[in-house]
Amino acid sequence: MLELKDFCFTIEKDGEPINLVDRVNLKVPTGHFMAIVGPSGCGKTTLLNAIAGLNHLSEGSISWMGRDLEEDGDLEPAELGYVPQFSIAYDALTVDESIEAVTRLRVKTRDLDDLDLRIDRVLEETGLTAIADRQVKVLSGGQKRRLGLAMELVTDPKLLLCDEVTSGLDPRSERDIVRRLHELSRRDGRIVISVTHSLAHLELYDSVLVLHEGCVAYHGPPAGLTHYFSVEDTESIYPRLAKQSSEKWRKSWLKHFPAFYSKIIRNRLKLIEEGKLVIPEEPVELEPETAEEKEISDPVIEDVQLDETELLNAFEEELDKEEGKKSSRNKRKKSKIKAAPEKDEDEEKSEDEDDLVMEEPEQVQTPGFFSQFATLLSRRTKIFFRDRGQVYLQVAILLCFPCLVALFGPQGNEALLQYPDAIEMTSQSAVKEFQTIAENRAKVGGAVSGIIMFQVVLLSLMGSNNAAREIAGERKILEKEKFGGVRPLAYLCSKIAFLSCMIIVQSVWMAIFVDQFWQYPEAAGSGGFFNHMTFLILVNAAMTSICLGISALMKTSEQASLLSIYLVGFQLPLSGAVLALPETVGMITRPFISAYWAWGGSIESLDNRYQAAVKTVTETPLEFSGTICLYVLGIQIAFGIIASYIGIRRHQWEH
């Protein structure tokens, strides 16, 4: 049973507390289908999010199966299914692949057969078997809602929450969704709660909770709505609500709800009697039938002067008592049936035990870190290669950016002239030779410095493009998957692994391609080219990592992209490669500019003659060794990863 006692959710606006949900008392038995309805802004989704653990209550308590969720912790991911308003599936995947991915992320299966059986069961329950091979992007609105429902059913949750899953659907699709939710509530004692603005198809619900300005205005059978609100049809309920304050509706409901709750009990027991509602039975000791059990009487809840909590407790006690009677009679009926063949004592004992105790369902376990990591990485790779636009863009960048750098290769290939050991400056020819050598060194040094910086800046731009939308673009799905048990570290590591492949391909290709047109001037046997390639990889990794952190911390992909572009735009001017910065400004900004450290590290790996030539054309100090440059870039990468982890862990569910 789900129980809310004096539940309040309060926010502050202009320094004043506002109760979005006000003193809600509620009990929902197992095997129950309840709708939460009310005008816009009445607190429907807020209440649902509180039940799910997304909103922490300000006052009161929430309990599940006798467990206080505030004191003992939230529901386990496998116990709860939450279907949000937005789509939780990737457009590039098929229906079957979407369900398989979420199953691998949320359910620890024994083997592939167990996995396939679970997927097939969910597809059948939601009517998606015929379209299992279709991509999500071609599904209709109703089919996407059913897919979202299927993705929550993989754990076989005992509490299923649905937030506006019928909004925007045509009447036929809306009825289909409500009917399927109704059927799901009839199995294994599952509680299904659906928030809806629509008042259509209410006859399929066991009870309807009407909220008005955060207060309970009604909670009873759908058939009692028009009578209670004194209206001719359900469409007139919302205008009727607006004629009184929420406090008046609340007081009115406190006077009348015992009678409506008794109808909920009678309807529930009738469903159990007819076999239409299946709920897990508790072990029951057989006792002789008493006169009290001949008929199920209406629950006696006559004292309306009791407070709401006491009345709800009376409702729970009556519900337990009546269900206990029903279960006892069913047990006795089984025990009175005579079997034709005579059975030995051991067989009879075994059958009695089977009658009294039902086998507990196997508890769903969340997969481990490595399993989730592999699933997330596989899914991300599959999505990337199916997005043709993204693949074409990456290929175009991969081919065009190195070609732009290669255009300047001939300038860097010009021979570097050296000053003679001794030069006589008195002759005109000597002065002219000196000027020629100086001009050559400035030209070649400028070309070498420019080519290196061009590579660095373009790879920084690639890094920004790699990661700016990587997390922010799928933030809603991430929040939903974290809610379902996905480990933030597994998610982050899958992103790092995927982006690392892109970083290595982009950086190594940039270095090798450009080297075909401009050979990196390294000292013989020094390994300078590989050092240069290392710095290209690191600057790409640093920018990718930092932009990934930005993506994780920002609320929208637009914010993340804009900030990442600004970050890349600052790389060239603040690196000092074009114009030297004032000394104080340079000392402050330099630690944060990845381009400076990759540029400086690559220059330190040049042949000494070319190092000297480069330093003649730049006033920016390049006194740091290559090792220090490596360390700084490594620190920036680590900083970006830490920021990414913080952003991924941070709760950003939009209420």
RAMO-V444563 format. One record per residue. PHI is phi in radians with two decimals (NA if undefined). D_FIRST is the distance of its C-alpha to the first C-alpha in Angstrom with 2 decimals. Layout:
PHI;D_FIRST + PHI;D_FIRST
This chain:
NA;0.00 + -1.77;3.80 + -2.37;6.38 + -2.05;10.12 + -2.13;12.81 + 0.85;16.39 + -1.27;16.08 + -2.35;19.60 + -2.22;21.29 + -2.11;25.04 + -2.16;28.05 + -1.91;31.72 + -2.34;34.35 + 0.98;37.95 + 1.39;36.92 + -1.90;34.72 + -1.27;30.92 + -2.23;29.06 + -1.49;25.45 + -1.32;24.12 + -2.27;20.72 + -2.19;21.21 + 0.89;19.00 + -1.54;15.91 + -2.02;13.31 + -2.74;10.28 + -2.35;6.91 + -2.12;5.69 + -1.33;4.55 + -1.13;5.48 + 1.18;9.18 + -2.17;9.49 + -2.04;12.38 + -2.12;12.83 + -1.81;16.10 + -1.94;17.02 + -2.17;20.68 + 2.68;23.46 + -1.12;26.93 + -1.05;27.83 + 1.41;27.09 + -1.51;24.49 + 1.83;21.91 + -1.11;19.84 + -1.17;20.31 + -1.05;20.21 + -1.14;16.71 + -1.10;15.63 + -1.13;17.59 + -1.18;15.99 + -1.09;12.48 + -1.31;14.42 + 1.63;16.25 + -1.44;19.53 + -1.94;19.93 + -1.55;19.70 + -1.09;18.78 + -1.55;21.74 + -2.52;20.10 + 1.53;16.83 + -2.62;13.77 + -2.24;10.72 + -2.26;8.10 + -2.27;5.95 + 0.94;5.03 + 1.45;7.43 + -1.80;9.80 + -1.27;11.69 + -1.28;12.66 + -1.31;15.90 + -1.55;17.10 + -1.72;15.96 + 1.74;16.51 + -1.20;15.01 + -1.08;13.01 + -1.19;15.46 + -0.93;17.40 + -1.32;16.54 + -1.38;12.74 + -2.11;13.27 + -2.05;15.66 + -2.27;17.35 + -1.80;20.10 + -1.41;22.38 + -1.22;25.13 + -1.55;27.87 + -1.27;28.94 + -1.97;27.87 + -2.12;30.57 + -1.47;34.23 + -1.07;36.76 + -1.32;39.12 + -1.56;36.76 + -1.49;36.13 + -1.03;32.81 + -1.11;32.95 + -1.16;33.99 + -1.11;31.21 + -1.22;28.53 + -1.10;30.49 + -1.09;30.78 + -1.20;27.11 + -1.17;26.34 + -1.12;28.98 + -1.39;27.62 + -1.97;23.95 + -2.22;24.11 + -1.52;26.42 + -1.57;27.87 + -1.27;30.16 + -2.78;33.00 + -1.14;34.11 + -1.11;33.29 + -1.10;29.64 + -1.07;29.69 + -1.11;31.38 + -1.11;29.04 + -1.16;25.97 + -1.13;27.89 + -1.10;29.13 + -1.09;25.72 + -1.17;24.40 + -1.05;27.67 + -1.22;27.42 + -1.07;23.84 + -1.78;24.93 + 1.21;28.43 + -1.87;30.28 + -1.01;32.30 + -1.22;35.43 + -2.05;35.52 + -1.09;34.47 + -1.64;37.93 + -1.44;38.08 + -1.30;38.04 + -1.08;35.31 + -1.13;38.01 + -1.76;39.08 + -1.35;35.69 + -1.34;34.98 + -1.06;32.30 + -1.14;30.02 + -1.17;30.66 + -1.15;29.85 + -1.16;26.46 + -1.16;25.80 + -1.14;27.06 + -1.04;24.72 + -1.15;21.81 + -1.08;23.37 + -1.18;23.73 + -1.54;20.00 + -1.44;19.29 + -1.12;21.58 + -1.62;18.91 + 0.94;16.67 + -1.20;13.67 + -1.53;10.08 + -2.26;9.62 + -2.04;12.82 + -1.94;14.25 + -2.23;17.62 + -1.92;20.11 + 0.93;22.90 + -1.28;23.30 + -1.82;25.37 + -1.17;27.71 + 1.39;31.34 + -1.67;30.99 + -1.26;33.15 + -0.94;31.67 + -1.17;31.77 + -1.15;29.97 + -1.09;27.36 + -1.14;26.63 + -1.10;26.59 + -1.13;23.90 + -1.10;21.67 + -1.11;22.35 + -1.18;21.43 + -1.12;18.08 + -1.03;17.56 + -1.14;18.63 + -1.14;16.40 + -1.26;13.23 + -1.56;14.74 + -2.00;14.91 + 1.01;13.02 + 1.19;9.58 + -1.35;9.80 + -1.63;8.30 + -2.11;11.62 + -2.11;12.54 + -2.16;16.31 + -1.47;18.60 + -2.61;21.79 + -1.60;24.92 + -1.42;25.93 + -1.86;25.40 + -1.53;26.49 + 1.07;24.64 + -1.17;21.98 + -1.14;22.23 + -1.45;20.28 + -1.60;17.05 + -1.39;14.66 + -2.63;14.58 + -2.22;16.60 + -1.80;16.20 + -1.81;19.78 + -1.87;20.75 + -2.44;24.25 + 0.94;25.62 + 1.51;22.27 + -1.84;21.30 + -1.36;19.03 + -1.75;21.57 + -2.93;19.45 + -2.65;15.99 + -2.90;16.43 + -1.10;17.77 + -1.02;20.36 + -1.12;23.03 + -1.59;22.93 + -1.09;23.72 + -1.13;27.48 + -1.17;27.74 + -1.14;25.80 + -1.57;27.77 + 0.97;30.97 + -2.22;31.84 + -1.42;33.31 + -2.54;31.21 + -1.16;28.24 + -1.14;30.73 + -1.57;31.88 + -1.20;28.57 + -1.08;29.19 + -1.05;32.73 + -1.16;31.50 + -1.05;29.04 + -1.20;32.01 + -1.44;33.93 + -2.33;31.90 + -1.27;30.58 + -1.10;26.92 + -1.18;27.16 + -1.18;28.54 + -1.11;25.83 + -1.11;23.20 + -1.13;25.11 + -1.10;25.53 + -1.17;21.85 + -1.07;21.25 + -1.38;23.79 + -1.92;22.55 + -1.20;18.79 + -0.97;18.35 + -1.15;20.30 + -1.28;18.39 + -1.18;14.98 + -1.13;16.70 + -1.19;17.74 + -1.06;14.27 + -1.13;13.63 + -1.10;17.10 + -1.11;16.87 + -1.17;13.76 + -1.17;15.55 + -1.15;18.69 + -1.11;17.38 + -1.15;16.33 + -1.07;19.76 + -1.45;21.59 + 1.38;20.06 + -1.48;19.01 + -2.09;15.30 + -1.92;14.79 + -2.25;11.68 + -1.07;12.20 + -1.68;13.51 + -1.41;13.56 + -1.01;17.22 + -2.19;18.64 + -1.48;21.99 + -1.32;24.32 + -2.29;25.85 + -1.02;28.47 + -1.18;27.37 + -1.92;27.80 + -1.13;28.94 + -1.14;25.71 + -1.72;23.99 + -1.21;26.55 + -2.33;24.78 + -1.57;21.32 + -1.51;22.06 + -1.15;20.56 + -1.10;18.24 + -1.70;20.52 + -2.32;19.62 + -1.67;23.17 + -1.44;23.73 + -1.33;23.37 + -1.39;25.03 + -1.13;21.92 + -1.28;20.45 + -1.11;17.41 + -1.11;15.14 + -1.14;16.44 + -1.13;15.97 + -1.15;12.29 + -1.11;12.09 + -1.10;14.23 + -1.06;12.09 + -1.14;9.13 + -1.10;11.99 + -1.14;13.58 + -1.09;10.79 + -1.08;10.54 + -1.14;14.34 + -1.20;15.05 + -1.19;13.09 + -1.14;14.86 + -1.10;18.09 + -1.07;17.76 + -1.17;17.17 + -1.12;20.08 + -1.14;22.38 + -1.10;21.79 + -1.16;22.64 + -1.20;25.72 + -1.08;26.86 + -1.14;26.93 + -1.27;28.83 + -1.53;31.44 + -1.24;32.51 + -1.65;35.94 + -1.54;36.98 + -1.13;40.59 + -1.34;41.71 + -1.36;41.70 + -1.98;39.53 + -1.32;40.17 + -1.14;38.17 + -1.14;36.56 + -1.15;35.28 + -1.13;33.80 + -1.13;32.07 + -1.12;30.67 + -1.18;29.39 + -1.07;27.78 + -1.12;25.90 + -1.14;24.81 + -1.18;23.56 + -1.49;21.54 + -2.19;20.02 + -1.56;18.80 + -1.19;19.91 + -1.25;17.35 + -1.15;17.69 + -1.14;19.90 + -1.29;18.37 + -1.33;19.72 + -1.91;22.14 + -1.38;23.69 + -1.07;27.45 + -1.35;30.01 + -1.01;32.29 + -1.17;35.17 + -1.14;33.19 + -1.13;31.64 + -1.03;35.11 + -1.11;36.83 + -1.15;34.42 + -1.12;34.71 + -1.16;38.48 + -1.08;38.90 + -1.15;36.92 + -1.13;38.92 + -1.13;42.19 + -1.12;41.39 + -1.12;40.51 + -1.06;43.74 + -1.29;46.04 + -1.52;44.53 + -1.53;45.11 + -1.09;48.79 + -1.05;49.40 + -1.19;48.22 + -1.11;50.22 + -1.11;53.34 + -1.10;53.00 + -1.13;52.73 + -1.15;55.71 + -1.09;57.74 + -1.12;57.09 + -1.08;57.84 + -1.54;61.19 + -1.36;62.32 + -1.06;61.69 + -1.09;63.89 + -1.13;66.53 + -1.07;66.72 + -1.18;67.43 + -1.09;69.94 + -1.05;72.02 + -1.67;73.12 + -0.99;73.96 + -1.00;77.74 + -1.17;78.02 + -1.36;76.43 + -1.49;78.64 + -1.07;81.84 + -1.08;83.88 + -1.59;83.60 + -1.37;87.07 + -2.04;87.96 + -1.24;90.29 + -1.17;93.48 + -1.06;94.09 + -2.41;96.92 + -2.32;97.61 + -1.66;100.66 + -1.46;99.55 + -1.37;103.09 + -1.50;103.61 + -1.15;102.16 + -1.13;100.91 + -1.16;99.03 + -1.13;97.31 + -1.13;96.40 + -1.10;95.04 + -1.08;92.96 + -1.14;91.51 + -1.10;90.77 + -1.12;88.94 + -1.12;86.95 + -1.12;85.99 + -1.09;85.00 + -1.16;82.83 + -1.18;81.15 + -1.17;80.57 + -1.16;79.28 + -1.06;77.23 + -1.14;75.66 + -1.16;74.92 + -1.10;73.33 + -1.07;71.23 + -1.16;70.22 + -1.10;69.28 + -1.10;67.07 + -1.15;65.39 + -1.07;64.98 + -1.05;63.13 + -1.10;60.95 + -1.16;60.06 + -1.14;59.32 + -1.21;57.06 + -1.11;55.31 + -1.14;54.77 + -1.07;53.42 + -1.07;51.01 + -1.11;49.78 + -1.13;49.38 + -1.08;47.51 + -2.06;44.72 + -1.01;44.57 + -1.88;41.86 + -1.06;40.38 + -1.84;37.19 + -1.06;37.27 + -1.22;37.70 + -2.22;34.37 + -1.05;32.46 + -1.10;29.55 + -1.16;29.13 + -1.05;29.51 + -1.07;26.76 + -1.15;24.40 + -1.26;25.53 + -1.06;25.18 + -1.07;21.58 + -1.54;21.22 + 1.94;22.88 + -1.26;26.59 + -1.34;28.69 + -0.98;30.96 + -1.17;33.82 + -1.12;33.65 + -1.12;33.73 + -1.10;36.67 + -1.11;38.58 + -1.16;38.32 + -1.17;39.84 + -1.09;42.54 + -1.11;43.46 + -1.13;43.72 + -1.21;45.69 + -1.08;47.91 + -1.09;49.19 + -1.15;50.10 + -1.06;51.74 + -1.13;53.91 + -1.09;55.00 + -1.11;55.87 + -1.28;57.68 + -1.13;59.59 + -1.12;60.66 + -1.02;61.84 + -1.16;63.93 + -1.22;65.43 + -1.12;66.18 + -1.12;67.85 + -1.13;69.82 + -1.27;71.55 + -1.94;73.12 + -2.50;73.31 + -1.34;73.67 + -1.06;72.05 + -1.34;75.03 + -1.94;74.24 + -1.24;76.63 + -1.01;77.60 + 1.27;75.18 + -1.53;72.97 + 1.24;69.85 + -1.08;69.70 + -1.11;68.27 + -1.22;65.28 + -1.11;64.78 + -1.06;64.89 + -1.09;62.34 + -1.07;60.07 + -1.18;60.22 + -1.14;59.46 + -1.10;56.35 + -1.20;55.31 + -1.20;55.83 + -1.11;53.79 + -1.13;51.06 + -1.12;51.22 + -1.18;50.93 + -1.08;48.19 + -1.13;46.23 + -1.15;46.73 + -1.18;45.87 + -1.15;42.73 + -1.10;41.80 + -1.07;42.60 + -1.06;40.48 + -1.29;37.50 + -1.56;37.99 + -1.40;38.72 + -1.42;36.18 + -2.24;38.13 + -1.19;40.49 + -1.14;43.23 + -1.08;43.17 + -1.13;43.26 + -1.14;46.13 + -1.11;48.17 + -1.16;47.94 + -1.16;48.77 + -1.13;51.81 + -1.04;53.03 + -1.08;52.69 + -1.16;54.85 + -1.08;57.30 + -1.40;57.95 + -1.07;58.77 + -1.20;62.37 + -1.15;63.68 + -1.51;62.09 + -1.34;63.18 + 1.43;66.79 + -1.27;68.05 + -1.70;69.71 + -2.24;70.48 + -1.23;70.37 + -1.43;67.97 + -0.95;69.17 + -0.97;68.87 + -1.12;66.27 + -1.09;64.09 + -1.08;64.41 + -1.14;63.34 + -1.35;60.18 + -1.49;59.12 + -0.96;60.36 + -1.06;57.47 + -1.75;55.04 + -1.78;57.21 + -1.08;56.60 + -1.06;59.61 + -1.08;62.01 + -1.30;61.04 + -1.23;61.12 + -1.11;64.41 + -1.12;65.91 + -1.14;64.81 + -1.18;66.35 + -1.15;69.57 + -1.15;69.79 + -1.55;69.70 + -1.23;72.74 + -1.03;76.24 + -0.95;77.92 + -1.11;80.34 + -1.31;77.58 + -1.00;75.63 + -1.10;78.74 + -1.14;79.18 + -1.14;75.63 + -1.21;75.98 + -1.33;79.15 + -1.89;77.27 + -2.26;74.26 + -1.67;74.22 + -1.27;70.64 + -1.12;70.71 + -2.18;69.74 + -1.54;70.26 + -1.46;66.96 + -1.33;67.09 + -1.06;65.13 + -1.12;63.02 + -1.12;61.90 + -1.05;61.07 + -1.07;58.88 + -1.10;57.05 + -1.12;56.41 + -1.11;55.06 + -1.10;52.85 + -1.14;51.49 + -1.12;50.78 + -1.08;48.91 + -1.10;46.82 + -1.06;46.19 + -1.11;44.96 + -1.16;42.60 + -1.11;41.17 + -1.07;40.74 + -1.10;39.02 + -1.12;36.54 + -1.09;35.82 + -1.14;35.36 + -1.19;33.08 + -1.24;30.82 + -1.13;30.80 + -1.33;27.81 + -2.26;29.26 + -1.21;26.38 + -1.46;27.60 + -1.51;25.19
